[in-house]
């Protein structure tokens, strides 16, 4: 099955990727190989997931040319000095058994960090060819604006939690205005989206799964990608089949009416979040 891509001046990124957290080891390798066999071409990992080596094995075992697979990885928030970032990035490439990543993100804003030097290092990783594109994750809008407008960083992606119960309108509008994509992590609310009565009713109306409704709502939005974690063949296949679901205006109105302030990921090191809009 063909995976639709986000195409822009900077990007050619499949809209649906495979999230790999918290899979590790052989489980992760099997899941990634399986996803690639099914047609996924976007794999999302991170140093903090401790599974980049498992993803790397899957890339090799798949037999696919490296250029056909879009790989995203991330550097953790406590590794944002220039030397630590470069060491983390080198470890990422080694684990992935790859000469480059397609997208390299700062996973979370740092604490007491030198933002300018961090962003300079991120840009240099791109300029030196190690990352085809760069971006950030979990940055609130004021910080994202500073990085893009004040520092002039050529960011291609902002990755944040985004789903039917959490609004990200301000970030999404900003991303679109600046030729960026927004990648939604936890797009199924760690399976809680499937329990929402309104989502279940829409799914019953169309004869599909609630998860497919929640994913389709994201995937039909311009500049939005999603990286749901799925390990079983059934879940990977059903997520991929979300592209075939057809929502109507009534469905979208129902989803729009849901509370949009339900965040499922907010660790103690999280930044001050933007208010839902």
Secondary structure, DSSP 8 states (H G I E B T S, - for coil): ----EEE-SS-EEESB-EE-TT--HHHHHHHHHHHHHHT--EEE--GGGT-HHHHHHHHHHH---GGGSEEEEEE-TT--SHHHHHHHHHHHHHHHT-S-EEEEEE-S--SS--HHHHHHHHHHHHHTTSEEEEEEES--HHHHHIIIIIS---EEEEEEE-BTTB--HHHHHHHHHTT-EEEEESTTGGGTGGG-HHHHHHHHHHTS-HHHHHHHHHHTSTTEEE--B--SHHHHHHHHGGGG----HHHHHHHHTS--B--S---TT--------
